[in-house]
């Protein structure tokens, strides 16, 4: 798998109600839409987010691969 260089899209401030604005360019490139659900993960001070549907698909794929390894 090829690793792409990380991109920076700007800075956002955590609001009073715990909301963060995702920069417009990132929303456009990732095709993020109002109502999308996200899973948040963290490790140390790193925080990441992934669309819930993408996370579900990734986990199903990984479980399938584990089952294939078990059969071998």
PQR file with spaces between the fields and no chain letter, atoms N, CA, C, O and H, PARSE charges and radii, in Angstrom:
ATOM       1  N    UNK     1       0.842   -1.176    0.000 -0.4000 1.5000
ATOM       2  CA   UNK     1       0.000    0.000    0.000 -0.0000 2.0000
ATOM       3  C    UNK     1       0.891    1.244    0.000  0.5500 1.7000
ATOM       4  O    UNK     1       1.847    1.333    0.770 -0.5500 1.4000
ATOM       5  N    UNK     2       0.573    2.177   -0.852 -0.4000 1.5000
ATOM       6  CA   UNK     2       1.340    3.410   -0.918 -0.0000 2.0000
ATOM       7  C    UNK     2       0.851    4.382    0.143  0.5500 1.7000
ATOM       8  O    UNK     2      -0.351    4.545    0.351 -0.5500 1.4000
ATOM       9  H    UNK     2      -0.203    2.104   -1.478  0.4000 1.0000
ATOM      10  N    UNK     3       1.792    5.017    0.803 -0.4000 1.5000
ATOM      11  CA   UNK     3       1.426    6.009    1.815 -0.0000 2.0000
ATOM      12  C    UNK     3       1.532    7.388    1.201  0.5500 1.7000
ATOM      13  O    UNK     3       2.552    7.739    0.607 -0.5500 1.4000
ATOM      14  H    UNK     3       2.768    4.884    0.634  0.4000 1.0000
ATOM      15  N    UNK     4       0.486    8.160    1.345 -0.4000 1.5000
ATOM      16  CA   UNK     4       0.486    9.527    0.845 -0.0000 2.0000
ATOM      17  C    UNK     4       0.983   10.448    1.937  0.5500 1.7000
ATOM      18  O    UNK     4       0.843   10.171    3.129 -0.5500 1.4000
ATOM      19  H    UNK     4      -0.342    7.875    1.827  0.4000 1.0000
ATOM      20  N    UNK     5       1.571   11.561    1.497 -0.4000 1.5000
ATOM      21  CA   UNK     5       1.996   12.579    2.455 -0.0000 2.0000
ATOM      22  C    UNK     5       0.776   13.151    3.149  0.5500 1.7000
ATOM      23  O    UNK     5      -0.254   13.364    2.510 -0.5500 1.4000
ATOM      24  H    UNK     5       1.684   11.787    0.529  0.4000 1.0000
ATOM      25  N    UNK     6       0.874   13.402    4.445 -0.4000 1.5000
ATOM      26  CA   UNK     6      -0.257   14.041    5.124 -0.0000 2.0000
ATOM      27  C    UNK     6      -0.508   15.432    4.547  0.5500 1.7000
ATOM      28  O    UNK     6       0.429   16.122    4.145 -0.5500 1.4000
ATOM      29  H    UNK     6       1.710   13.228    4.964  0.4000 1.0000
ATOM      30  N    UNK     7      -1.763   15.836    4.508 -0.4000 1.5000
ATOM      31  CA   UNK     7      -2.129   17.172    4.048 -0.0000 2.0000
ATOM      32  C    UNK     7      -2.663   17.960    5.234  0.5500 1.7000
ATOM      33  O    UNK     7      -3.301   17.405    6.129 -0.5500 1.4000
ATOM      34  H    UNK     7      -2.524   15.275    4.834  0.4000 1.0000
ATOM      35  N    UNK     8      -2.396   19.249    5.231 -0.4000 1.5000
ATOM      36  CA   UNK     8      -2.968   20.132    6.242 -0.0000 2.0000
ATOM      37  C    UNK     8      -4.044   20.965    5.569  0.5500 1.7000
ATOM      38  O    UNK     8      -3.871   21.444    4.448 -0.5500 1.4000
ATOM      39  H    UNK     8      -1.878   19.701    4.505  0.4000 1.0000
ATOM      40  N    UNK     9      -5.157   21.130    6.269 -0.4000 1.5000
ATOM      41  CA   UNK     9      -6.295   21.841    5.703 -0.0000 2.0000
ATOM      42  C    UNK     9      -6.646   23.108    6.460  0.5500 1.7000
ATOM      43  O    UNK     9      -7.533   23.849    6.038 -0.5500 1.4000
ATOM      44  H    UNK     9      -5.298   20.742    7.180  0.4000 1.0000
ATOM      45  N    UNK    10      -5.974   23.373    7.561 -0.4000 1.5000
ATOM      46  CA   UNK    10      -6.281   24.575    8.317 -0.0000 2.0000
ATOM      47  C    UNK    10      -6.400   24.261    9.798  0.5500 1.7000
ATOM      48  O    UNK    10      -6.078   23.160   10.246 -0.5500 1.4000
ATOM      49  H    UNK    10      -5.253   22.771    7.904  0.4000 1.0000
ATOM      50  N    UNK    11      -6.859   25.230   10.532 -0.4000 1.5000
ATOM      51  CA   UNK    11      -6.999   25.128   11.981 -0.0000 2.0000
ATOM      52  C    UNK    11      -8.459   25.380   12.331  0.5500 1.7000
ATOM      53  O    UNK    11      -9.116   26.226   11.724 -0.5500 1.4000
ATOM      54  H    UNK    11      -7.121   26.124   10.168  0.4000 1.0000
ATOM      55  N    UNK    12      -8.959   24.640   13.314 -0.4000 1.5000
ATOM      56  CA   UNK    12     -10.333   24.816   13.765 -0.0000 2.0000
ATOM      57  C    UNK    12     -10.321   24.909   15.286  0.5500 1.7000
ATOM      58  O    UNK    12      -9.452   24.328   15.936 -0.5500 1.4000
ATOM      59  H    UNK    12      -8.425   23.952   13.806  0.4000 1.0000
ATOM      60  N    UNK    13     -11.270   25.629   15.851 -0.4000 1.5000
ATOM      61  CA   UNK    13     -11.355   25.829   17.297 -0.0000 2.0000
ATOM      62  C    UNK    13     -12.534   25.051   17.856  0.5500 1.7000
ATOM      63  O    UNK    13     -13.615   25.048   17.267 -0.5500 1.4000
ATOM      64  H    UNK    13     -11.976   26.101   15.323  0.4000 1.0000
ATOM      65  N    UNK    14     -12.331   24.398   18.982 -0.4000 1.5000
ATOM      66  CA   UNK    14     -13.408   23.696   19.668 -0.0000 2.0000
ATOM      67  C    UNK    14     -14.339   24.731   20.271  0.5500 1.7000
ATOM      68  O    UNK    14     -13.909   25.560   21.073 -0.5500 1.4000
ATOM      69  H    UNK    14     -11.453   24.401   19.460  0.4000 1.0000
ATOM      70  N    UNK    15     -15.619   24.691   19.892 -0.4000 1.5000
ATOM      71  CA   UNK    15     -16.588   25.666   20.372 -0.0000 2.0000
ATOM      72  C    UNK    15     -17.129   25.326   21.749  0.5500 1.7000
ATOM      73  O    UNK    15     -16.813   24.279   22.313 -0.5500 1.4000
ATOM      74  H    UNK    15     -15.969   24.018   19.241  0.4000 1.0000
ATOM      75  N    UNK    16     -17.945   26.218   22.282 -0.4000 1.5000
ATOM      76  CA   UNK    16     -18.533   26.057   23.615 -0.0000 2.0000
ATOM      77  C    UNK    16     -19.303   24.755   23.754  0.5500 1.7000
ATOM      78  O    UNK    16     -19.291   24.145   24.824 -0.5500 1.4000
ATOM      79  H    UNK    16     -18.201   27.069   21.823  0.4000 1.0000
ATOM      80  N    UNK    17     -19.969   24.320   22.700 -0.4000 1.5000
ATOM      81  CA   UNK    17     -20.786   23.107   22.749 -0.0000 2.0000
ATOM      82  C    UNK    17     -20.016   21.877   22.276  0.5500 1.7000
ATOM      83  O    UNK    17     -20.622   20.842   21.996 -0.5500 1.4000
ATOM      84  H    UNK    17     -19.979   24.815   21.831  0.4000 1.0000
ATOM      85  N    UNK    18     -18.680   21.975   22.182 -0.4000 1.5000
ATOM      86  CA   UNK    18     -17.861   20.835   21.792 -0.0000 2.0000
ATOM      87  C    UNK    18     -17.825   20.573   20.300  0.5500 1.7000
ATOM      88  O    UNK    18     -17.429   19.487   19.878 -0.5500 1.4000
ATOM      89  H    UNK    18     -18.188   22.816   22.409  0.4000 1.0000
ATOM      90  N    UNK    19     -18.226   21.533   19.498 -0.4000 1.5000
ATOM      91  CA   UNK    19     -18.263   21.352   18.052 -0.0000 2.0000
ATOM      92  C    UNK    19     -16.990   21.869   17.400  0.5500 1.7000
ATOM      93  O    UNK    19     -16.395   22.852   17.840 -0.5500 1.4000
ATOM      94  H    UNK    19     -18.548   22.416   19.840  0.4000 1.0000
ATOM      95  N    UNK    20     -16.590   21.176   16.337 -0.4000 1.5000
ATOM      96  CA   UNK    20     -15.431   21.572   15.532 -0.0000 2.0000
ATOM      97  C    UNK    20     -15.891   21.686   14.088  0.5500 1.7000
ATOM      98  O    UNK    20     -16.621   20.823   13.600 -0.5500 1.4000
ATOM      99  H    UNK    20     -17.074   20.377   15.980  0.4000 1.0000
ATOM     100  N    UNK    21     -15.476   22.734   13.408 -0.4000 1.5000
ATOM     101  CA   UNK    21     -15.809   22.910   11.999 -0.0000 2.0000
ATOM     102  C    UNK    21     -14.741   22.213   11.167  0.5500 1.7000
ATOM     103  O    UNK    21     -13.547   22.457   11.344 -0.5500 1.4000
ATOM     104  H    UNK    21     -14.884   23.434   13.805  0.4000 1.0000
ATOM     105  N    UNK    22     -15.181   21.341   10.255 -0.4000 1.5000
ATOM     106  CA   UNK    22     -14.256   20.673    9.332 -0.0000 2.0000
ATOM     107  C    UNK    22     -14.020   21.641    8.175  0.5500 1.7000
ATOM     108  O    UNK    22     -14.978   22.091    7.548 -0.5500 1.4000
ATOM     109  H    UNK    22     -16.150   21.143   10.112  0.4000 1.0000
ATOM     110  N    UNK    23     -12.761   21.970    7.882 -0.4000 1.5000
ATOM     111  CA   UNK    23     -12.477   22.933    6.817 -0.0000 2.0000
ATOM     112  C    UNK    23     -13.146   22.556    5.486  0.5500 1.7000
ATOM     113  O    UNK    23     -13.210   21.381    5.126 -0.5500 1.4000
ATOM     114  H    UNK    23     -11.982   21.605    8.392  0.4000 1.0000
ATOM     115  N    UNK    24     -13.639   23.563    4.768 -0.4000 1.5000
ATOM     116  CA   UNK    24     -14.398   23.366    3.532 -0.0000 2.0000
ATOM     117  C    UNK    24     -13.640   22.525    2.512  0.5500 1.7000
ATOM     118  O    UNK    24     -14.225   21.629    1.901 -0.5500 1.4000
ATOM     119  H    UNK    24     -13.587   24.518    5.060  0.4000 1.0000
ATOM     120  N    UNK    25     -12.355   22.793    2.315 -0.4000 1.5000
ATOM     121  CA   UNK    25     -11.587   22.049    1.306 -0.0000 2.0000
ATOM     122  C    UNK    25     -11.533   20.556    1.647  0.5500 1.7000
ATOM     123  O    UNK    25     -11.627   19.710    0.758 -0.5500 1.4000
ATOM     124  H    UNK    25     -11.880   23.520    2.811  0.4000 1.0000
ATOM     125  N    UNK    26     -11.382   20.240    2.933 -0.4000 1.5000
ATOM     126  CA   UNK    26     -11.370   18.842    3.364 -0.0000 2.0000
ATOM     127  C    UNK    26     -12.748   18.206    3.153  0.5500 1.7000
ATOM     128  O    UNK    26     -12.843   17.071    2.686 -0.5500 1.4000
ATOM     129  H    UNK    26     -11.306   20.928    3.655  0.4000 1.0000
ATOM     130  N    UNK    27     -13.816   18.937    3.498 -0.4000 1.5000
ATOM     131  CA   UNK    27     -15.180   18.429    3.280 -0.0000 2.0000
ATOM     132  C    UNK    27     -15.402   18.119    1.803  0.5500 1.7000
ATOM     133  O    UNK    27     -15.996   17.099    1.454 -0.5500 1.4000
ATOM     134  H    UNK    27     -13.739   19.859    3.877  0.4000 1.0000
ATOM     135  N    UNK    28     -14.920   19.010    0.944 -0.4000 1.5000
ATOM     136  CA   UNK    28     -15.086   18.810   -0.504 -0.0000 2.0000
ATOM     137  C    UNK    28     -14.303   17.600   -0.986  0.5500 1.7000
ATOM     138  O    UNK    28     -14.849   16.742   -1.678 -0.5500 1.4000
ATOM     139  H    UNK    28     -14.438   19.839    1.228  0.4000 1.0000
ATOM     140  N    UNK    29     -13.013   17.525   -0.621 -0.4000 1.5000
ATOM     141  CA   UNK    29     -12.156   16.422   -1.085 -0.0000 2.0000
ATOM     142  C    UNK    29     -12.646   15.065   -0.586  0.5500 1.7000
ATOM     143  O    UNK    29     -12.564   14.070   -1.306 -0.5500 1.4000
ATOM     144  H    UNK    29     -12.570   18.222   -0.058  0.4000 1.0000
ATOM     145  N    UNK    30     -13.156   15.022    0.645 -0.4000 1.5000
ATOM     146  CA   UNK    30     -13.612   13.770    1.242 -0.0000 2.0000
ATOM     147  C    UNK    30     -15.094   13.509    0.976  0.5500 1.7000
ATOM     148  O    UNK    30     -15.635   12.481    1.382 -0.5500 1.4000
ATOM     149  H    UNK    30     -13.223   15.831    1.230  0.4000 1.0000
ATOM     150  N    UNK    31     -15.748   14.457    0.284 -0.4000 1.5000
ATOM     151  CA   UNK    31     -17.175   14.359   -0.019 -0.0000 2.0000
ATOM     152  C    UNK    31     -18.001   14.145    1.257  0.5500 1.7000
ATOM     153  O    UNK    31     -18.905   13.311    1.295 -0.5500 1.4000
ATOM     154  H    UNK    31     -15.309   15.292   -0.046  0.4000 1.0000
ATOM     155  N    UNK    32     -17.669   14.917    2.295 -0.4000 1.5000
ATOM     156  CA   UNK    32     -18.397   14.855    3.553 -0.0000 2.0000
ATOM     157  C    UNK    32     -19.691   15.639    3.398  0.5500 1.7000
ATOM     158  O    UNK    32     -19.717   16.711    2.795 -0.5500 1.4000
ATOM     159  H    UNK    32     -16.934   15.594    2.263  0.4000 1.0000
ATOM     160  N    UNK    33     -20.759   15.087    3.949 -0.4000 1.5000
ATOM     161  CA   UNK    33     -22.067   15.728    3.818 -0.0000 2.0000
ATOM     162  C    UNK    33     -22.750   15.859    5.171  0.5500 1.7000
ATOM     163  O    UNK    33     -22.472   15.103    6.101 -0.5500 1.4000
ATOM     164  H    UNK    33     -20.738   14.215    4.439  0.4000 1.0000
ATOM     165  N    UNK    34     -23.638   16.822    5.261 -0.4000 1.5000
ATOM     166  CA   UNK    34     -24.437   17.014    6.461 -0.0000 2.0000
ATOM     167  C    UNK    34     -25.131   15.693    6.796  0.5500 1.7000
ATOM     168  O    UNK    34     -25.706   15.050    5.919 -0.5500 1.4000
ATOM     169  H    UNK    34     -23.863   17.437    4.506  0.4000 1.0000
ATOM     170  N    UNK    35     -25.076   15.298    8.053 -0.4000 1.5000
ATOM     171  CA   UNK    35     -25.721   14.063    8.485 -0.0000 2.0000
ATOM     172  C    UNK    35     -24.814   12.844    8.482  0.5500 1.7000
ATOM     173  O    UNK    35     -25.202   11.795    8.996 -0.5500 1.4000
ATOM     174  H    UNK    35     -24.608   15.821    8.766  0.4000 1.0000
ATOM     175  N    UNK    36     -23.595   12.954    7.905 -0.4000 1.5000
ATOM     176  CA   UNK    36     -22.651   11.837    7.960 -0.0000 2.0000
ATOM     177  C    UNK    36     -22.322   11.542    9.429  0.5500 1.7000
ATOM     178  O    UNK    36     -22.164   12.460   10.234 -0.5500 1.4000
ATOM     179  H    UNK    36     -23.280   13.807    7.488  0.4000 1.0000
ATOM     180  N    UNK    37     -22.223   10.260    9.764 -0.4000 1.5000
ATOM     181  CA   UNK    37     -21.845    9.849   11.119 -0.0000 2.0000
ATOM     182  C    UNK    37     -20.388    9.414   11.123  0.5500 1.7000
ATOM     183  O    UNK    37     -19.902    8.824   10.157 -0.5500 1.4000
ATOM     184  H    UNK    37     -22.351    9.514    9.110  0.4000 1.0000
ATOM     185  N    UNK    38     -19.688    9.711   12.227 -0.4000 1.5000
ATOM     186  CA   UNK    38     -18.272    9.416   12.320 -0.0000 2.0000
ATOM     187  C    UNK    38     -17.935    8.659   13.596  0.5500 1.7000
ATOM     188  O    UNK    38     -18.588    8.818   14.627 -0.5500 1.4000
ATOM     189  H    UNK    38     -20.083   10.190   13.012  0.4000 1.0000
ATOM     190  N    UNK    39     -16.899    7.831   13.501 -0.4000 1.5000
ATOM     191  CA   UNK    39     -16.314    7.168   14.656 -0.0000 2.0000
ATOM     192  C    UNK    39     -15.022    7.932   14.955  0.5500 1.7000
ATOM     193  O    UNK    39     -14.229    8.200   14.053 -0.5500 1.4000
ATOM     194  H    UNK    39     -16.369    7.701   12.663  0.4000 1.0000
ATOM     195  N    UNK    40     -14.820    8.278   16.225 -0.4000 1.5000
ATOM     196  CA   UNK    40     -13.606    8.982   16.627 -0.0000 2.0000
ATOM     197  C    UNK    40     -12.690    8.011   17.351  0.5500 1.7000
ATOM     198  O    UNK    40     -13.137    7.229   18.190 -0.5500 1.4000
ATOM     199  H    UNK    40     -15.464    8.060   16.958  0.4000 1.0000
ATOM     200  N    UNK    41     -11.401    8.067   17.022 -0.4000 1.5000
ATOM     201  CA   UNK    41     -10.393    7.229   17.667 -0.0000 2.0000
ATOM     202  C    UNK    41      -9.264    8.130   18.151  0.5500 1.7000
ATOM     203  O    UNK    41      -9.037    9.212   17.610 -0.5500 1.4000
ATOM     204  H    UNK    41     -11.038    8.703   16.340  0.4000 1.0000
ATOM     205  N    UNK    42      -8.568    7.666   19.170 -0.4000 1.5000
ATOM     206  CA   UNK    42      -7.437    8.459   19.652 -0.0000 2.0000
ATOM     207  C    UNK    42      -6.316    7.548   20.105  0.5500 1.7000
ATOM     208  O    UNK    42      -6.538    6.402   20.495 -0.5500 1.4000
ATOM     209  H    UNK    42      -8.753    6.787   19.609  0.4000 1.0000
ATOM     210  N    UNK    43      -5.125    8.075   20.047 -0.4000 1.5000
ATOM     211  CA   UNK    43      -3.934    7.428   20.583 -0.0000 2.0000
ATOM     212  C    UNK    43      -3.024    8.560   21.032  0.5500 1.7000
ATOM     213  O    UNK    43      -2.546    9.353   20.221 -0.5500 1.4000
ATOM     214  H    UNK    43      -4.945    9.006   19.731  0.4000 1.0000
ATOM     215  N    UNK    44      -2.796    8.619   22.331 -0.4000 1.5000
ATOM     216  CA   UNK    44      -2.041    9.751   22.846 -0.0000 2.0000
ATOM     217  C    UNK    44      -2.793   11.030   22.542  0.5500 1.7000
ATOM     218  O    UNK    44      -3.975   11.153   22.861 -0.5500 1.4000
ATOM     219  H    UNK    44      -3.184    7.974   22.989  0.4000 1.0000
ATOM     220  N    UNK    45      -2.110   11.979   21.928 -0.4000 1.5000
ATOM     221  CA   UNK    45      -2.749   13.247   21.584 -0.0000 2.0000
ATOM     222  C    UNK    45      -3.291   13.270   20.158  0.5500 1.7000
ATOM     223  O    UNK    45      -3.801   14.294   19.704 -0.5500 1.4000
ATOM     224  H    UNK    45      -1.150   11.878   21.669  0.4000 1.0000
ATOM     225  N    UNK    46      -3.183   12.146   19.450 -0.4000 1.5000
ATOM     226  CA   UNK    46      -3.721   12.060   18.091 -0.0000 2.0000
ATOM     227  C    UNK    46      -5.206   11.740   18.165  0.5500 1.7000
ATOM     228  O    UNK    46      -5.607   10.848   18.914 -0.5500 1.4000
ATOM     229  H    UNK    46      -2.768   11.314   19.818  0.4000 1.0000
ATOM     230  N    UNK    47      -6.027   12.450   17.402 -0.4000 1.5000
ATOM     231  CA   UNK    47      -7.453   12.179   17.284 -0.0000 2.0000
ATOM     232  C    UNK    47      -7.751   12.000   15.796  0.5500 1.7000
ATOM     233  O    UNK    47      -7.382   12.838   14.973 -0.5500 1.4000
ATOM     234  H    UNK    47      -5.701   13.174   16.794  0.4000 1.0000
ATOM     235  N    UNK    48      -8.408   10.919   15.468 -0.4000 1.5000
ATOM     236  CA   UNK    48      -8.793   10.674   14.088 -0.0000 2.0000
ATOM     237  C    UNK    48     -10.284   10.424   13.995  0.5500 1.7000
ATOM     238  O    UNK    48     -10.931   10.094   14.989 -0.5500 1.4000
ATOM     239  H    UNK    48      -8.708   10.238   16.136  0.4000 1.0000
ATOM     240  N    UNK    49     -10.820   10.581   12.810 -0.4000 1.5000
ATOM     241  CA   UNK    49     -12.236   10.299   12.598 -0.0000 2.0000
ATOM     242  C    UNK    49     -12.396    9.572   11.275  0.5500 1.7000
ATOM     243  O    UNK    49     -11.671    9.828   10.314 -0.5500 1.4000
ATOM     244  H    UNK    49     -10.294   10.849   12.003  0.4000 1.0000
ATOM     245  N    UNK    50     -13.364    8.655   11.242 -0.4000 1.5000
ATOM     246  CA   UNK    50     -13.647    7.891   10.034 -0.0000 2.0000
ATOM     247  C    UNK    50     -15.162    7.764    9.925  0.5500 1.7000
ATOM     248  O    UNK    50     -15.852    7.601   10.931 -0.5500 1.4000
ATOM     249  H    UNK    50     -13.953    8.447   12.023  0.4000 1.0000
ATOM     250  N    UNK    51     -15.672    7.838    8.708 -0.4000 1.5000
ATOM     251  CA   UNK    51     -17.110    7.675    8.522 -0.0000 2.0000
ATOM     252  C    UNK    51     -17.540    6.329    9.097  0.5500 1.7000
ATOM     253  O    UNK    51     -16.852    5.321    8.939 -0.5500 1.4000
ATOM     254  H    UNK    51     -15.112    7.970    7.890  0.4000 1.0000
ATOM     255  N    UNK    52     -18.670    6.334    9.755 -0.4000 1.5000
ATOM     256  CA   UNK    52     -19.181    5.110   10.381 -0.0000 2.0000
ATOM     257  C    UNK    52     -19.327    3.981    9.358  0.5500 1.7000
ATOM     258  O    UNK    52     -18.946    2.846    9.640 -0.5500 1.4000
ATOM     259  H    UNK    52     -19.229    7.153    9.883  0.4000 1.0000
ATOM     260  N    UNK    53     -19.871    4.275    8.179 -0.4000 1.5000
ATOM     261  CA   UNK    53     -20.043    3.254    7.143 -0.0000 2.0000
ATOM     262  C    UNK    53     -18.701    2.692    6.683  0.5500 1.7000
ATOM     263  O    UNK    53     -18.572    1.489    6.456 -0.5500 1.4000
ATOM     264  H    UNK    53     -20.181    5.197    7.950  0.4000 1.0000
ATOM     265  N    UNK    54     -17.699    3.566    6.546 -0.4000 1.5000
ATOM     266  CA   UNK    54     -16.372    3.110    6.134 -0.0000 2.0000
ATOM     267  C    UNK    54     -15.742    2.224    7.205  0.5500 1.7000
ATOM     268  O    UNK    54     -15.093    1.227    6.887 -0.5500 1.4000
ATOM     269  H    UNK    54     -17.803    4.543    6.730  0.4000 1.0000
ATOM     270  N    UNK    55     -15.933    2.586    8.475 -0.4000 1.5000
ATOM     271  CA   UNK    55     -15.390    1.796    9.570 -0.0000 2.0000
ATOM     272  C    UNK    55     -16.051    0.419    9.599  0.5500 1.7000
ATOM     273  O    UNK    55     -15.375   -0.597    9.758 -0.5500 1.4000
ATOM     274  H    UNK    55     -16.460    3.396    8.733  0.4000 1.0000
ATOM     275  N    UNK    56     -17.367    0.394    9.444 -0.4000 1.5000
ATOM     276  CA   UNK    56     -18.090   -0.876    9.434 -0.0000 2.0000
ATOM     277  C    UNK    56     -17.602   -1.767    8.298  0.5500 1.7000
ATOM     278  O    UNK    56     -17.365   -2.958    8.498 -0.5500 1.4000
ATOM     279  H    UNK    56     -17.915    1.220    9.314  0.4000 1.0000
ATOM     280  N    UNK    57     -17.453   -1.195    7.108 -0.4000 1.5000
ATOM     281  CA   UNK    57     -16.959   -1.958    5.961 -0.0000 2.0000
ATOM     282  C    UNK    57     -15.555   -2.486    6.181  0.5500 1.7000
ATOM     283  O    UNK    57     -15.250   -3.629    5.843 -0.5500 1.4000
ATOM     284  H    UNK    57     -17.646   -0.228    6.945  0.4000 1.0000
ATOM     285  N    UNK    58     -14.699   -1.642    6.751 -0.4000 1.5000
ATOM     286  CA   UNK    58     -13.318   -2.044    7.007 -0.0000 2.0000
ATOM     287  C    UNK    58     -13.272   -3.198    8.011  0.5500 1.7000
ATOM     288  O    UNK    58     -12.522   -4.156    7.824 -0.5500 1.4000
ATOM     289  H    UNK    58     -14.947   -0.713    7.026  0.4000 1.0000
ATOM     290  N    UNK    59     -14.070   -3.108    9.071 -0.4000 1.5000
ATOM     291  CA   UNK    59     -14.089   -4.170   10.076 -0.0000 2.0000
ATOM     292  C    UNK    59     -14.628   -5.478    9.500  0.5500 1.7000
ATOM     293  O    UNK    59     -14.098   -6.548    9.801 -0.5500 1.4000
ATOM     294  H    UNK    59     -14.680   -2.330    9.223  0.4000 1.0000
ATOM     295  N    UNK    60     -15.676   -5.405    8.675 -0.4000 1.5000
ATOM     296  CA   UNK    60     -16.208   -6.615    8.036 -0.0000 2.0000
ATOM     297  C    UNK    60     -15.156   -7.263    7.143  0.5500 1.7000
ATOM     298  O    UNK    60     -15.010   -8.485    7.126 -0.5500 1.4000
ATOM     299  H    UNK    60     -16.106   -4.536    8.430  0.4000 1.0000
ATOM     300  N    UNK    61     -14.427   -6.434    6.403 -0.4000 1.5000
ATOM     301  CA   UNK    61     -13.373   -6.946    5.520 -0.0000 2.0000
ATOM     302  C    UNK    61     -12.271   -7.621    6.337  0.5500 1.7000
ATOM     303  O    UNK    61     -11.787   -8.692    5.969 -0.5500 1.4000
ATOM     304  H    UNK    61     -14.545   -5.441    6.417  0.4000 1.0000
ATOM     305  N    UNK    62     -11.881   -6.997    7.437 -0.4000 1.5000
ATOM     306  CA   UNK    62     -10.837   -7.569    8.285 -0.0000 2.0000
ATOM     307  C    UNK    62     -11.292   -8.895    8.893  0.5500 1.7000
ATOM     308  O    UNK    62     -10.515   -9.848    8.959 -0.5500 1.4000
ATOM     309  H    UNK    62     -12.274   -6.128    7.737  0.4000 1.0000
ATOM     310  N    UNK    63     -12.550   -8.957    9.338 -0.4000 1.5000
ATOM     311  CA   UNK    63     -13.069  -10.209    9.889 -0.0000 2.0000
ATOM     312  C    UNK    63     -13.076  -11.311    8.834  0.5500 1.7000
ATOM     313  O    UNK    63     -12.782  -12.467    9.140 -0.5500 1.4000
ATOM     314  H    UNK    63     -13.181   -8.184    9.285  0.4000 1.0000
ATOM     315  N    UNK    64     -13.408  -10.961    7.606 -0.4000 1.5000
ATOM     316  CA   UNK    64     -13.368  -11.924    6.510 -0.0000 2.0000
ATOM     317  C    UNK    64     -11.961  -12.440    6.273  0.5500 1.7000
ATOM     318  O    UNK    64     -11.762  -13.632    6.038 -0.5500 1.4000
ATOM     319  H    UNK    64     -13.647  -10.022    7.358  0.4000 1.0000
ATOM     320  N    UNK    65     -10.991  -11.550    6.334 -0.4000 1.5000
ATOM     321  CA   UNK    65      -9.595  -11.961    6.142 -0.0000 2.0000
ATOM     322  C    UNK    65      -9.136  -12.883    7.266  0.5500 1.7000
ATOM     323  O    UNK    65      -8.398  -13.839    7.028 -0.5500 1.4000
ATOM     324  H    UNK    65     -11.153  -10.582    6.524  0.4000 1.0000
ATOM     325  N    UNK    66      -9.574  -12.596    8.493 -0.4000 1.5000
ATOM     326  CA   UNK    66      -9.213  -13.451    9.627 -0.0000 2.0000
ATOM     327  C    UNK    66      -9.804  -14.846    9.411  0.5500 1.7000
ATOM     328  O    UNK    66      -9.128  -15.848    9.642 -0.5500 1.4000
ATOM     329  H    UNK    66     -10.174  -11.819    8.686  0.4000 1.0000
ATOM     330  N    UNK    67     -11.051  -14.914    8.972 -0.4000 1.5000
ATOM     331  CA   UNK    67     -11.671  -16.213    8.707 -0.0000 2.0000
ATOM     332  C    UNK    67     -10.924  -16.962    7.614  0.5500 1.7000
ATOM     333  O    UNK    67     -10.755  -18.177    7.708 -0.5500 1.4000
ATOM     334  H    UNK    67     -11.601  -14.100    8.784  0.4000 1.0000
ATOM     335  N    UNK    68     -10.474  -16.258    6.576 -0.4000 1.5000
ATOM     336  CA   UNK    68      -9.694  -16.892    5.511 -0.0000 2.0000
ATOM     337  C    UNK    68      -8.385  -17.448    6.048  0.5500 1.7000
ATOM     338  O    UNK    68      -7.979  -18.546    5.667 -0.5500 1.4000
ATOM     339  H    UNK    68     -10.612  -15.270    6.499  0.4000 1.0000
ATOM     340  N    UNK    69      -7.712  -16.699    6.935 -0.4000 1.5000
ATOM     341  CA   UNK    69      -6.464  -17.185    7.526 -0.0000 2.0000
ATOM     342  C    UNK    69      -6.700  -18.445    8.356  0.5500 1.7000
ATOM     343  O    UNK    69      -5.877  -19.360    8.360 -0.5500 1.4000
ATOM     344  H    UNK    69      -8.041  -15.807    7.244  0.4000 1.0000
ATOM     345  N    UNK    70      -7.827  -18.481    9.053 -0.4000 1.5000
ATOM     346  CA   UNK    70      -8.150  -19.641    9.883 -0.0000 2.0000
ATOM     347  C    UNK    70      -8.337  -20.902    9.028  0.5500 1.7000
ATOM     348  O    UNK    70      -8.007  -22.008    9.456 -0.5500 1.4000
ATOM     349  H    UNK    70      -8.496  -17.737    9.050  0.4000 1.0000
ATOM     350  N    UNK    71      -8.869  -20.716    7.820 -0.4000 1.5000
ATOM     351  CA   UNK    71      -9.130  -21.851    6.917 -0.0000 2.0000
ATOM     352  C    UNK    71      -7.846  -22.402    6.327  0.5500 1.7000
ATOM     353  O    UNK    71      -7.798  -23.570    5.940 -0.5500 1.4000
ATOM     354  H    UNK    71      -9.137  -19.817    7.473  0.4000 1.0000
ATOM     355  N    UNK    72      -6.820  -21.597    6.253 -0.4000 1.5000
ATOM     356  CA   UNK    72      -5.552  -22.016    5.620 -0.0000 2.0000
ATOM     357  C    UNK    72      -4.773  -22.977    6.484  0.5500 1.7000
ATOM     358  O    UNK    72      -3.692  -23.419    6.095 -0.5500 1.4000
ATOM     359  H    UNK    72      -6.859  -20.649    6.568  0.4000 1.0000
